[in-house]
Amino acid sequence: MNISIKKFEELTTIELHNLLQLRSEVFVVEQDCVYQDIDGKDLKALHVIGEKDGKVVAYTRCFDAGIYFKEASIGRVVVDMDARKYGFGHDIMKASIDAIQSRFNTEEIKLSAQTYLISFYESHGFTAIGEGYLEDGIPHIAMLKS
């Protein structure tokens, strides 16, 4: 998998289409969740895109501190269903953490995790904080890496 990291204005229209398509396939269709994916925050995000054979198979969007949370953050973590068996989720998380550390100069990162993925995020140094909550009808918990 090839990983690229881009600001919104650096994305091509094809890249934007492909990453939005993947987010829609997983978050809206696969997870059967109707929600407002295009929320205006993509404009302020650092986009971490994993491509394999010309297809976006993994993606996250990252934010500097103060944009989404008080801390820097990672969101919209997504891997194509057919590509999950290759460990691309771990690859895209490592790239996202590295991007935040190098571009935003911080070790403190927060995310909102679907609760079934707690151990996945723990494997990347995140710790659950606070109580669980529903986000768009799906159980989540805040997690922090410091």
C-alpha positions in Angstrom: 0.0 0.0 0.0 1.3 3.5 -0.9 0.5 6.2 1.6 0.2 9.9 0.7 -0.4 12.8 3.1 -2.1 15.9 1.8 -3.9 19.1 2.8 -7.4 19.5 1.4 -6.2 21.9 -1.3 -3.6 19.4 -2.5 -6.1 16.7 -3.2 -7.0 16.0 -6.8 -10.7 15.8 -7.6 -10.2 12.0 -8.2 -8.6 11.5 -4.8 -11.4 13.5 -3.1 -14.0 11.4 -4.9 -12.2 8.1 -4.0 -11.8 8.9 -0.4 -15.4 10.1 0.0 -16.5 6.9 -1.8 -14.6 4.7 0.6 -16.0 6.6 3.6 -19.5 6.3 2.2 -19.1 2.5 1.5 -18.0 1.7 5.0 -19.7 4.3 7.3 -23.0 4.7 5.5 -23.6 1.4 3.6 -21.7 -1.3 5.5 -22.5 0.2 9.0 -26.0 1.2 8.0 -25.6 4.6 9.5 -27.2 7.7 8.1 -25.1 10.7 9.1 -23.6 13.9 7.7 -20.1 12.7 6.6 -19.3 15.9 4.7 -19.2 18.1 7.8 -17.0 21.0 6.7 -14.0 19.8 8.6 -12.3 18.1 5.6 -11.2 21.6 4.6 -9.1 21.8 7.8 -7.8 18.2 7.8 -4.6 16.5 6.9 -5.7 13.6 4.7 -3.8 10.3 5.0 -4.6 8.1 2.0 -3.6 4.5 1.5 -3.8 3.3 -2.1 -3.3 -0.2 -3.5 -3.5 -0.9 -7.3 -5.0 2.6 -7.9 -7.8 2.2 -5.3 -8.1 4.0 -2.0 -8.1 1.1 0.5 -7.4 3.0 3.8 -7.8 6.5 5.0 -7.8 8.9 8.0 -8.1 12.6 8.5 -6.0 14.3 11.1 -6.3 17.6 12.8 -4.0 19.9 14.7 -4.9 20.7 18.3 -7.9 23.0 18.8 -9.7 22.2 15.5 -11.7 19.1 16.4 -10.7 18.4 20.0 -8.4 20.3 22.4 -5.7 17.8 21.4 -4.6 16.9 17.9 -6.9 14.2 16.6 -7.4 11.3 14.1 -10.8 10.6 12.7 -12.7 8.8 9.9 -10.4 5.9 10.2 -11.5 3.5 7.5 -10.3 0.5 5.6 -12.0 -1.1 2.6 -13.7 -4.4 3.7 -11.7 -6.5 1.2 -8.4 -5.0 2.3 -8.7 -5.4 6.1 -7.0 -8.8 6.1 -3.7 -7.2 5.0 -3.1 -5.0 8.1 -3.7 -1.8 6.3 -5.5 -0.4 9.3 -2.3 -0.6 11.3 -0.3 0.9 8.5 -2.6 3.9 8.1 -2.7 4.5 11.9 1.1 4.4 12.1 1.3 6.9 9.2 -1.3 9.1 10.8 0.4 9.2 14.2 3.7 10.0 12.5 2.1 12.7 10.4 0.6 14.4 13.5 3.9 14.1 15.4 6.0 15.6 12.6 3.6 18.2 11.2 1.8 19.3 14.4 4.7 18.7 16.8 2.7 16.9 19.4 2.5 13.5 21.0 -0.9 14.0 22.4 -3.6 12.6 20.1 -7.3 12.0 20.8 -9.9 10.0 18.8 -13.4 8.9 19.1 -13.3 5.1 18.7 -16.1 2.6 17.9 -16.0 0.5 21.0 -15.4 -2.8 19.2 -12.1 -1.4 18.0 -10.7 -0.5 21.5 -8.0 -3.2 21.4 -7.0 -2.1 17.9 -6.4 1.5 19.1 -4.7 0.3 22.3 -2.2 -1.5 20.1 -1.2 2.0 18.9 -0.8 3.4 22.4 -4.2 4.9 22.9 -6.1 4.5 26.3 -9.8 4.7 26.8 -10.9 7.8 28.8 -14.3 8.6 30.3 -17.6 6.8 29.7 -18.8 5.3 26.4 -21.4 7.2 24.4 -23.5 6.9 21.3 -22.3 8.7 18.2 -24.7 8.5 15.2 -26.3 5.5 17.0 -23.0 3.6 17.3 -21.2 2.9 20.6 -18.0 5.0 20.9 -15.5 5.9 23.6 -12.9 8.7 23.7 -9.3 7.5 23.5 -6.1 9.4 24.2 -2.4 8.8 23.3 0.1 11.0 25.1 
